[in-house]
């Protein structure tokens, strides 16, 4: 494998140490834009069609964002590096009949450093004794979520337990043995998985599962395209009934295959916040300009760790900048990269880690 680009090494160092302030972010963002404009011909053509180039913009706000559907264009893959250097590909979830989005990498250095550094920067609890409600990375090599869980396991976990078997069913005995072992040791347990995987777990439990004091959970993924839907308060009520976990003991992760970084919130009613090498905007879907403070719009994410594809991604999710209750917070949300997630755009195609889990767990 070739040596990392100087720009990749610089971003790695910035992610590891943190990026202080918007000026520092903007400097790196403009350099990433220059790199992607130069090396990603389809993206450069897209920018030119919008009248944008590194010659006529100087702020990350104005860097053109691509819709996630461009990752489905197999004839024009989203690459900002030579095709012969491709080493890793993650695929979006979906049925066999759907065209899947593909995120290609020459290496996973930035991706993995982003996972570890974001976890530390957001001061999330370390999953020392973890039960993963996902397939192992070996069983799902194209899953970015499984790879993320593998990185967390290697970095933080002393004794990982993988509770999704090779046939995609939940191994309840593994969960029960792991929790009983930690009760004996009087050490907390972390359960990490998709929202729908937790629903399947709850349905299999004949009685509540006793967890050690200080245990917590991380859930990720929504319900769009699945055969079920549940409001977050109702889901968290089940966490309390089945696992004895209060809402503030539950972390929600927001990310997608097309990104290299994650956003986190805890409990109910709190905004998602990303690491400081990301920025967010909420835009009016009609005008494509910034939505008024407190007004819903499409979420746009700028992720420096996406050096090897496209940094600026326009999601199909609806959000409010900052918090729904505070226009003051919303006004500065572009600097604090926080947003209140409202849900999936109803016109968007089904996708997501949770739906994949639902399909496999029902099979």
N, C-alpha and C positions, 0 to 999 in steps of 0.2 A: 504494500500500500504506500502511496506517495505521502510525503510529509504534509502536515497541516498547513493550510494557507496562513500567511502572516495575519490576515484579518481574523481567521478562525482562532488563532492563538490569542489574539488580543481580546476577542469576545469571551473566550474561555476564561481568561484572567479577570475580565470585568465581571463575569457571572460569579466567579469564585469569591471575589473580594467585594462585589456590590458596585452599583453605579450610582453616584451621588448627584442627584439633581437632573433637571430636564436638559440643561445645556450639554452635559456629558452624554445623556441618552441621544440627544439630537445629533451630536457629532458622529456617534457610531451608526445611528440609523441612516444618515445621509451617505456614509461610506458603504453600508450594506446595500442601499438602493443603487449606488453607482456600480457596485460589483454585480448585482442582479440584472441591472439594465444592460451591462456589457456582456454578460455570459449567458443570459436566458433570453434567447431571441423571441419566443412567443410572448413573454412578459414585456420585452422592450417594444414589440409591435403594439401590444395592448396600451402601453403608456403613451406611445406616439399618437394612437388614435384618440386619446383623451387630451392631447396637447401637452403632455407632461414629460419631462426629462430632467436629469440632474443639472442641466444648464438653466432651467427656468424655475426651479423650486429650491427652497433652502430650509424647509421645516418638515418634520415627520408627519404633521397633520395632512400635508398635501401629497404624500406618497400614495400613488394609486393602489387600492386594495382589490384583490381578485376574489370573486365568489368561490366558495368551496368546490363548486362543480367543475372547475378547471382541472382539478386533480383526477377527474374521470376521463380526461382526453388522452387516451393511450397513444394516439398518433402524434401528439405534441406534448410529451411528458414535461412536468414542471421541474426542470433541472437547472440549477445554476452552477453546474460542474460538468466536465466531459462525461459522456455516457459510459465510456469504458472504465471509469472509476467507480461505478455503482457497486455497492457492496451490501446494502440493506434496503428492504422495502416493507413498509407497513401498509396494510389494506384496511379500508373502512369496513364496518360490519354491514351485513345485508344478506338477502336471500341469493340463491344461486342464479336467479333470473335477472338480478340487478347488476348494473355496471358499478363496480366498486372504485372508490377513489384510491389512488396509490401515492404514497409519500416516500420518495426515494432519498437515500443518503449515501455519500461516499464513506462516511464513518459515523458512529453514534457518540462521538466524544461530546459534542455540544448537547445533544439530547439527554445523555445520562448526567452530565454535570448540571444541567438545568433542573432535573428532577431532584437531585441531592441538595443543591444550593437553595432551591425554592422551599424545600421542606424545612431546612434550617432557618432560612430568612423569615418564613412565616411562623417560626417557633412552634411547629406542630410536634405533638408527642412522638417519641421514637417508638416504632412498633417492635419492641424487643422480643416479645412473645406474640407472634402474629399468626392468625388463621386467615388464609387467602381464599375468598369465594370467587376465584377465577381459575381458568386453566393455567397450567404451568407454562413458562416461556417455551419449553421444549415441545409441549403439545399444541401450542398456538404461536408459532414463530412469526406469523404475520400480524399478530395483535399488538398494537402499541400499548394497550392497557396491561396485557400479560407481561410485556417487557418491562413496563414501569414497575409492576409488582415485583418482578425479579430483581430489579435494581434496588428497590427498597429492602427486599429480603437480604441481598448481599451486603448492603450498607449498614442496616440497623438491626436486623433480626438475628437473634441467637439461636432460635429453634423454630424455623418456619414450619407450618402445617398447611398443605394444599388440600382444600376440601372439595374441589371439583375433580371427579375422576376422569379417566381417559374417555369414557363413554358419555361425558358431559352431564352426569348426574351428581347430586350432592352426596358426599360421604359423611353422613350424620355421625357415624361412630368416631371418625377422625376429630370432628369438632368436640364431641363429648369427652373424648380422651384428653385432648389438648386443654380444655377448660378445667377438667378435674385435676390434671397435673399441676396447673398453675394455682389452683385453689390450695393444693397441698403445700406449695411453695409460698403462698400468700403474695403472688406477683400478678399484676394486671395483665389482661389479654387484650389484644387489638384484633378486631375483625374487619377485613377490608374486602369490598366487593361492589358489584353493581346493585342498584336499587331493586331490580327484579330478582337478582339472585337472593337477596335478603328476603323478598316476599316468598320465594320458593322454600327457603329455610324455615320461615315462620309457619308455613303450611305443613311442614313435616314434623314440627315439634308438637308432641302430644301434651306437653306441659312446659312452662317457662324454663329456660336454660339459666342456671345460676352461674354468674360470672364473678371473678374475684373483685374486690374493692379496687376502684381506680381504672377499671376496664373502659374501653371506648371503641368506637367504630368509625370507619370511613366508607361512605357510600357515594357512588358516582353514576351518572347516566339518568336519562329520563324515560318517558313511556311512549314517545311518538312512534307510531307504527306497530306497537305491540298490541296484544289483545286485552290490555287492561290499563287502567289509569287510576292514580291515587294522589290526592293532594298531599303536600309535604307534611302538614300537621297530622294527617291520618297515618301516614307512613311512620312518623316519629312516635306516634302513640303505640304503634305495634312494636317499635324498638323498646319502648318502656314496658309493655305488657309481656313480651316474649324474652327480652334480654335484661330487663331492669335498668336500661340506659336512659338517662334524662336527655333532653335535646342538646344541652351544652356539652354532652359527652359524645356528640355525633358530628363529624366533619364531613362536609360535602365538597367534592372535587369537581371542577368544571374544566374540561379540555376536549380535544378532538384529535383524530389521527392527523389532520392537516397542520396541527400546531406541534411545537416542541416544548412548550411550557404549560403549566397548570395554574389555575386560580382556585382559591379555597375560601370557604366560609364555615362557620360553626353555628349550630343551633338553627333557630327559625327567625326570620326577619332581619338578618344581617347581610350586608353586601359581600359579594365575592371580591377578593383582593389578589392581585397578581404580584409576582416578584418585580424588582425594579429594572429588569431588562425587558419589560413589556410595557405597553401603553394601550389604552382602550379609548374608543369613541363610540357614541351612540348617534346614528344618523337617521334623518327623515328618509323613509324608503322612496318617497316621490322626488324630493329635491336633491337627495344625496348630500345634503349639507347637515351640519350639526343640529340635532334635535333640540328644541327648547328645553331648558332645565325642568326636570320633573315629567317630561313627555316621553312616552315609549318610542323606540325606534329599533333599527337593526344594529346589532353589536358588531363593531369592527375591532380587530385585535392586531397589534403590531408586536412582533416577537423576534427579537434579535437572534434568538437561537435557531430561527428558521433561515439561517444564512444560505443553506444549500438548496432551498426551494424558492419560496416567496415570503418575505417578511410580513406583508400586510394582507390580512385575510378578512374578508367580509363574510360573517357567519349568517346562518338562516335563523338565528335566535333573536328574540325580542327582549330588550332590556331597558332599564332606566339608568342613566348615568348616576353614579353615587348611590344614594338611597332614595326610595320612592317618597319618603317623608320630608326630605330636606333639599330644597332648591339651592341652598348655599353649598351643601356638600356636592350636589350635582354639578354646580358651576365649576368646581375645581377637580372634578373626577378625572379629567384627562391627565392631570398631574399625579393623582394618587392611584390611578388605574384600578378603580373600583366600579362595580356596577351591580344593580339589583336585577337578577334574572327573572323574567316573567314567564318564559316558555318558548316553545318552538313556533316559528311562523306557521300558521295553519296551512298555508299553500305549499310548504316545503315537502320534499319527498321524504318518506320514512328512512331513518338511519339510526345508528347508535349502538353503543356497547350493550346497553340494557336489553334492546330488542334481540340482539344476537344471543344473549344469555337466556332470554325467555324462550326463543325457538329451540335452542339446544337442550335446555332443561326440560322442555315439554316432550322432546323426541323420545 
